[in-house]
Amino acid sequence: MGNSDKYLTFALGKGRLASKTLALFEEIGITCEEMKDKDSRKLIFTNEELKFRFFLAKGPDVPTYVEYGAADIGVVGKDTIMEEDRRNYEVLDLKFGKCRMCVCGPAEAGELLKHHEMIRVATKYPHIAKDYFYNRKLQTVDIIKLNGSIELAPIVGLSDVIVDIVETGSTLRENGLVVLEEICDLSARMIVNQVSMRMESERINKLIKDLKEKL
């Protein structure tokens, strides 16, 4: 029982994620010409014909907009979904933005991971790091939250290891660090608000089906 004059609202993680998502949407006939205007100062872009609205948000905010129903659908990295841990349905792996969440550090730090020693872990993702060490490895660690250049932490002695996203590993290599353990694979995912999934199931399921055929 969908309401045909209600807009479906999408929150897209800013940057590469948004442009790849929009390119994928275009393949299934969902366009938003307004968003192509690079000089636009608009915050919300609308496709009147399809009754779709789009807005760009910082990655970590996307699951929040979706949980509270300010957006029906969100597209964001799996790392953000895990870190924010919001109540949403994850409905689709969009297969781009592929990378891995790993424990990294100097090669000799590998020993510290084997013996359940109390070590310091620097990361942008304290929630993921805590879950991995406390719940999966059953190792008590001291987690230090940083906002950028995580590779710096073990080099300057702030931490023994880091938990970070690894794409190619070249930044690690340049800084004398290696992947010590893999936590999980990551990629862009589509999430849906729990109420929207019920109220707009027809439109949302059609969208998921159309996207699946392109992936």
Phi, psi and omega in degrees: 000078180268151179263113192294339180260011176271139176282145168264127185252132181248132171254121182247136176295128183303154172096213184304323182300314181295316182293322178292322179296314182295324178296320179293318178298323180297327180296336178254019173085013177258106181246158172218089185303321183305327185286345182280346179281103186295338184268357184296139178258007180294153178256332181236131183246138187236141167249100187298321185297314183269353184060048175243141173236145181231142166218155181261140180219161173296137183320304184298342180274340185303310180299331179289313177303320182288315182302319184274002174082008175288337171230145177279323188226144177228152173233123185200164181291148179302326179302318181291320180299316181292319184290320184280331174051054181265164179275092177219163172267130172267117190250341187204136172267117184276357170069003174247173184066035184287134175196188182228148171265126186224160167265124183232163178170185174294148185309321184292344179289346178305324180298320182296333182281340184277333191252018177053037179282157175284108182238166178259133183239120177261140183194156170276349189239069184299326181294312180295317181297316182295315181299318182294308184288315185283317187265327182264318182264347183053045180239128179276127182226165177258114185261127181247121182275126175237162182252346181196169180042057184298329182301336182295327189306308180288334182291321181266005175084015177287323182219164176278317181222173175231157169244119186206169177279135177240123176262290181255336181090000184291323178297321179298309183301317181299335183254015176070026179247159179225163173283124181262321179211145177261132179269309179191165174274147181233155172192177179286138181231156174256131178240153184228140175296140187295323179286318180301322182301326180278312186287327186241033190302323184297308181295319183290318180294326177294317179300314180298317181297313180299318181293318180304322182293338181267348188273000000 
